[in-house]
Amino acid sequence: SCGSHYRISGRSAKPGGMIFCSENGIEAADKIKTLFVDSINSDIPVRFLSISYTQLLQNGTNASIFDQYEVKAIFGTANPKIARVPFVALEDVISGEDKGAVEKIFSSYLTESDLSCLHEGIIKNITLHNVIESITILNPERLVSEVEEAVNRLHFLTGESVSDRLSIGLYVHLCALVERLVTKNPIDNYTNEEDFRMQHSDFIEAFRRSFSNISSHYRVEVPVTEIA
């Protein structure tokens, strides 16, 4: 015989929400929220909300936000320690150390491909923000994309890769490198340059191959001092 089984579950009348906060104030919280909004490729039925960290810390689950929304998670730079609501630190999102937590939170709304794009988008948007602050004459968005392509090719040629956290600093440094070359202000000295040439000739060749499109586009040549 065949038996029927069922389960009754309640559905919250409140819309879902993701909270973003920072001990540095609401403006910093807005920047974190924007980072996520700009990195998600699809519309999801959840509101992204910037909230005062101090308010959360002082009021806990009594904060008015919890009356208005079913809060799924809190993202930020410091943990307000709200009971039964998962917190994910921004630095762990960037480093990938808490990737499982992020995937669990967004798995109901995003495909596996979208989750991957979310993580990559956050890294790229943080990099772009930093590059915009340091680059003065070149197009930051185009330059970041070109550097990203070059670094991916360098990873392929060398078989080496770097962590997501280190990638941000690397991309910013390489974008600044290109601008230095365009403005004819390269780093022109490096201790033991000849030793570097002899010991790392394969890497020098791989770097120049990887950056050949950038060199051609901006009509520059990356000197060994910069590669070192």
TATAPE-V178679 format. One record per residue. RES is the residue in one letter. SS is DSSP state (helix for helix, strand for strand, loop for the rest). PHI is phi in whole degrees, -180 to 180 (NA if undefined). Layout:
{{RES	SS	PHI} {RES	SS	PHI}}
This chain:
{{S	loop	NA} {C	loop	-117} {G	loop	-104} {S	loop	-99} {H	loop	-130} {Y	loop	-149} {R	loop	-140} {I	loop	-99} {S	loop	-128} {G	loop	-79} {R	loop	-119} {S	loop	-69} {A	loop	-79} {K	loop	-83} {P	strand	-68} {G	strand	-75} {G	strand	-146} {M	strand	-114} {I	strand	-99} {F	strand	-124} {C	strand	-146} {S	loop	-155} {E	loop	-68} {N	loop	-89} {G	loop	111} {I	helix	-68} {E	helix	-65} {A	helix	-66} {A	helix	-63} {D	helix	-60} {K	helix	-66} {I	helix	-66} {K	helix	-60} {T	helix	-60} {L	helix	-57} {F	helix	-74} {V	helix	-58} {D	loop	-73} {S	loop	-102} {I	loop	-98} {N	loop	-86} {S	loop	-135} {D	loop	-76} {I	loop	-127} {P	loop	-80} {V	strand	-140} {R	strand	-88} {F	strand	-100} {L	strand	-130} {S	strand	-90} {I	loop	-130} {S	loop	-66} {Y	helix	-61} {T	helix	-61} {Q	helix	-63} {L	helix	-64} {L	helix	-65} {Q	helix	-78} {N	helix	-102} {G	helix	57} {T	helix	-72} {N	helix	-84} {A	loop	-60} {S	loop	-60} {I	helix	-58} {F	helix	-79} {D	helix	-79} {Q	helix	-93} {Y	strand	-134} {E	strand	-88} {V	strand	-76} {K	strand	-86} {A	strand	-167} {I	strand	-124} {F	strand	-117} {G	strand	175} {T	loop	-99} {A	loop	-145} {N	loop	-86} {P	loop	-77} {K	loop	58} {I	loop	-92} {A	loop	-59} {R	loop	67} {V	loop	-117} {P	strand	-65} {F	strand	-115} {V	strand	-127} {A	strand	-74} {L	helix	-57} {E	helix	-63} {D	helix	-76} {V	helix	-64} {I	helix	-66} {S	helix	-77} {G	loop	84} {E	loop	-67} {D	loop	-115} {K	helix	-61} {G	helix	-63} {A	helix	-66} {V	helix	-64} {E	helix	-64} {K	helix	-63} {I	helix	-66} {F	helix	-96} {S	loop	-63} {S	loop	-76} {Y	loop	-118} {L	loop	-124} {T	loop	-75} {E	helix	-60} {S	helix	-65} {D	helix	-65} {L	helix	-64} {S	helix	-65} {C	helix	-65} {L	helix	-61} {H	helix	-65} {E	helix	-64} {G	helix	-66} {I	helix	-62} {I	helix	-61} {K	helix	-68} {N	helix	-71} {I	helix	-65} {T	helix	-60} {L	helix	-61} {H	helix	-60} {N	helix	-67} {V	helix	-67} {I	helix	-57} {E	helix	-74} {S	helix	-111} {I	loop	-96} {T	loop	-113} {I	loop	-118} {L	loop	-98} {N	loop	-76} {P	helix	-60} {E	helix	-64} {R	helix	-66} {L	helix	-64} {V	helix	-61} {S	helix	-63} {E	helix	-66} {V	helix	-67} {E	helix	-59} {E	helix	-62} {A	helix	-66} {V	helix	-66} {N	helix	-61} {R	helix	-69} {L	helix	-65} {H	helix	-57} {F	helix	-65} {L	helix	-71} {T	helix	-96} {G	loop	75} {E	loop	-112} {S	loop	-140} {V	loop	-124} {S	loop	-67} {D	helix	-60} {R	helix	-63} {L	helix	-71} {S	helix	-58} {I	helix	-60} {G	helix	-64} {L	helix	-64} {Y	helix	-63} {V	helix	-62} {H	helix	-63} {L	helix	-69} {C	helix	-64} {A	helix	-66} {L	helix	-59} {V	helix	-61} {E	helix	-65} {R	helix	-61} {L	helix	-68} {V	helix	-64} {T	loop	-89} {K	loop	60} {N	loop	-129} {P	loop	-73} {I	loop	-72} {D	loop	-112} {N	loop	-145} {Y	loop	-152} {T	loop	-61} {N	loop	61} {E	helix	-59} {E	helix	-64} {D	helix	-62} {F	helix	-62} {R	helix	-58} {M	helix	-74} {Q	helix	-84} {H	loop	-130} {S	helix	-62} {D	helix	-65} {F	helix	-67} {I	helix	-59} {E	helix	-64} {A	helix	-64} {F	helix	-62} {R	helix	-67} {R	helix	-66} {S	helix	-66} {F	loop	-100} {S	helix	-63} {N	helix	-67} {I	helix	-65} {S	helix	-60} {S	helix	-70} {H	helix	-65} {Y	helix	-96} {R	loop	56} {V	loop	-133} {E	loop	-123} {V	loop	-81} {P	loop	-73} {V	helix	-60} {T	helix	-60} {E	helix	-71} {I	helix	-63} {A	loop	-64}}
